[in-house]
């Protein structure tokens, strides 16, 4: 009789062990899963911004204007925004995009004529983690791409810089 009572006490005392062990396993596992999701989204954002900058450069080397635009830089910014999957929409997104021109021989800043190197950059895009890293500061993501522009068409190069560019907040 005493044996049965002792074994019942042992069974009763181990009932909570399964819950404690499951908690000790599930919490770190969930943390790792959220970490993987956060890192995956950060890498996806970086790849998206890089692809958008590359699309802007591919458009820029042709020295043509986008529909509804009068200036080459505004056209390039429009193309980058269209290829950013909504990450760079609006005036705040446009302010993160920069377009620079360099002389292909000297490397000095240039005006954006045929034969120059065009560089399209997306700078300081802040990715805010959503999972376990939520309390961490935002991750700053930058992307850039460059290529040599084709020579201007017979009609001449389009105007490059908007004399009254949109103001950035």
N, C-alpha and C positions, 0 to 999 in steps of 0.2 A: 504494500500500500504506500509505503514511504517512497518507493522507487517511482511510482506513477506520479506522485505529487512533485518530485524533483524534476522529472522530465517535462511536466507541464510548465513548471516555472522557467525552465530553460527555453522552451518553445515560445512562451510569452515574452521573455526578455529579448528574443531575437527578431520579433516581429518588426520593429522599427529599423533594423539594420538594412533591409532591402530598400527602404525609402531613402535612408542616408546615403547608401552606396549609389543608388540611381541619381540622386541629386549631385553627388560628387562627380559623376560621369557626364551627366547631361549639361550642366552649366558650362564647363570648359568646352564641351563639344559645340554648344550653341555659340559660344564666343568665337571659336575658330571658324564656324560657318559664316557668322557676320563679318569677320575679318576678311575672309575670302571674297564675300560679296563686295565689301568696300574697296578692296584692292582691284577687283575685276572692273568695277564701275570707274575707278580712277584711270585704269589702263584704257578702257573703252573711250573715256573722255579725251585722253591724250591722243589716241589714234584718230578719233573723229576730228579734233582740231588740226592735227597734222594733215589729214586728208583734205580738209577745207583750205588750208594754206597752200597745199599743192595744187588744188583746183584753181585758186586765185592766180598762182604763178602761170599755170597752163593757159589761163585766159589772158594774162598780162603780156605774154610773149607775142601774142598775135597783134598787139597795138590796135585793138578795135574797141568800140564802145558797146556797153550793154544797152538793151532796149530801155529808153526813158532816161538815159544818163547823158550828160554833156562833157564829163571829165573822166579821164582814164582811171584816176585813183578811186573815184566814186564807183565806177564800174567794177573795179577789182574788189572793193569792199562789199558790194552787192553780191558778187559771185561767192565770196568767202562766206557771207552770211547764209546764202542759199544752201551751201554745202555743209553747214555746221550742225545740221539736225536740230535747230532751235536753240543751240547753246549760246549763240552770239546774236540773237534777235534784238532789235530795237537800237536806240542810240547808245545805250550803255555797252552793248556788244560791239557796235561799230567803233567805239572808242578804244577797244582792246586790239584792234587790227591796225597795223602800220605797214605802209608801203614805202620802200626806199629804193633809190636808183644809184648805181655806182658805175664809173667808167671801167670798162672791161680790161683796159691796159694798165691804168694807174691805180685803180682801186679807190679813187677819190669820189666823193659824192657828185652826182650828176643830175641832169634835168629830166631824164626819161625819154631819150630818143633811141632810135634803132641802134642796135649793137651794144647798148648798156646792159648791165646785169640788174635785174629786178629782184628785190627780196621782199617777200610778204611774210609778216610775223604776226602771231597771235600771242600777246603777252599778258601775264598776270591774270589768267583766268583762275578763279578760286573755286576749287571743288570742295564742298563741305561733306565730310563723311556722314553716313546715315546710320551705321550700326554701332559696333563696339568702340569705334574711334570717334564717335559723335562729339565727345567732350574735347577732342584734340582741335588744334587750330586748323583752318582750311589749308588744303594742299594747293600751292601755286603751280599751275601748269602752263608751260610755254611751248610754242611750236613755230617753226619757220621753214621756209623753202625758198630757193632762188634758182634763176635760170637766165640765159642770155636772150634779150628781146630780138625779134626779127627786125629787119630794116623796115622803115616806114613805107607805106604805100605811096604811089605817085601823087596822090592828093595831099600828102603830108601827114605827119603824126597828129593825132588828136591832142587837144589841150590836156595836160597832165593833172595839174593841181587846181582844185576849186578855190577861187579867190576868197570865197566866204564859206569855209568849211563848217560843218555842224559843230556846235560847242559841246565839249565833254564835261559831264558833271564832276 
